Amino acid sequence: MSVITGIMLICSLGDGPALDSITSWFKDSPLNEDGCELEDLEKGIFTWKSHHPQFHAVGGGYNYMNADLRDELISRVKNADWELPENVVLVIQPEEGSSTVITLEATVNPKKEKS
């Protein structure tokens, strides 16, 4: 039985180069066991209105994401050269346990805040 972690990364349209740096790391990481390309992920965007959202949104489900890979992804997102860091949002939602939402100004983890 697998344990899937959902990841979603959102950034401004002007942050293509920083997103490319994260994508380059992703392509070579153990998370990319299926060999997905960024273009494959972008096809999954949908909207509730007739306009395309004015941001990049990429993500997917990843099997057995360990703490080291999770921390590496978070570090790379935090340290990328973002043009508009205030518009960067990383969501990590494990199949088991609490979700984590990271912006470059704050990290939100409901379990940790309650203690």
BELZI-V81198 format. One record per pair of residues at least 6 apart in sequence whose ideal C-beta (glycine too) atoms are under 6 Angstrom apart, sorted by sequence separation. I is the first residue (numbers start at 1). J is the second residue. If there is no record, write none. Layout:
I_J + I_J
//
This chain:
26_32 + 47_53 + 82_88 + 93_99 + 101_108 + 11_19 + 92_100 + 100_109 + 91_101 + 45_57 + 90_102 + 98_110 + 77_90 + 98_111 + 89_103 + 23_38 + 88_104 + 41_58 + 85_104 + 31_62 + 19_56 + 13_54 + 12_55 + 10_55 + 11_56 + 10_57 + 9_58 + 8_59 + 25_76 + 7_59 + 22_76 + 6_61 + 4_61 + 5_62 + 22_80 + 4_63 + 21_80 + 5_65 + 2_63 + 3_64 + 18_80 + 18_81 + 18_82 + 15_82 + 15_83 + 14_83 + 12_84 + 12_87 + 11_87 + 11_88 + 10_89 + 9_90 + 8_91 + 7_92 + 6_93 + 5_94 + 4_95 + 3_95
//
